[in-house]
Amino acid sequence: MLVLTRSRDETIMIGDDVEVTVVDIRGDKVRIGISAPRRIAVHRKEVYDQIRAENKAAAEVKPADLTHLPSIPPQPIALNQPDPSFPRLAEDRRDPFLVAAIEEARLGLKEGGLPIGSVLVRGNQIIGRGHNRRVQRGDPMAHAEIDCLTNAGRLSTYHDTILYSTLMPCYLCSGAAVQFGIPKILVGESVNFAGAPSFMQSKGIEVIDLHDQECIDMMAQFIREHPQLWYEDIGK
């Protein structure tokens, strides 16, 4: 193992493409910014181990495990047309509601704010959407999930809804999800901000991290370019 000593704002290079910068040092915690090409996945070690375990489990599926699936009769394929049975590209399999949350995040970035977006879904339909507007409104409470829930308006119940966010919710937004009884939250990533998943899970909320690379890259770039706004947002 190579051990290097670096100070705040100092950088190391891994090969020709990966740049690691010490962003902040607070006690026994070190925040680092990582710049890497999109072809290189960057994850916390525990996230990487989880993904690797899931991939290993998927690779161990046996033909007998698929016998319960309904058979699909062959369909005629027109010339020069793609085979409909061929797997679609990864981009086509992305959750459309996460894509909507990313659109909200990019709208916030365009407005000069933080790129964090959120949508509230019921019955496969978006009933509320929003993005972080703390900078735009000068409102410290205007986090993406709060803005989304506000825009959804009054609901008699949230027990049949799903909340999406491009970033793992903080304790403020996690508390709102707990308060309203939202049963499930899907997040784009938790690499740049760990958030409060354990708190939500302890209250019975199902939390799913989609490890979306676009969300990771978008937030990482913003933190590198606007560290003061980012630390203000998370109260550091």
Secondary structure, DSSP 4 states (H G I P E B T S, - for coil): -------TT-EEEETTTEEEEEEEEETTEEEEEEE--TTS----HHHHHHHHHHHHHHHT--GGGGTTSPP-------TTS--TTSPPPGGGGS-HHHHHHHHHHHHHHHTTS---EEEEEETTEEEEEEE--HHHHT-TT--HHHHHHHHH---S--TTEEEEESS---HHHHHHHHHHT--EEEES--SS---SHHHHHHTT-EEEE---HHHHHHHHHHHHH-HHHHHHHTT-
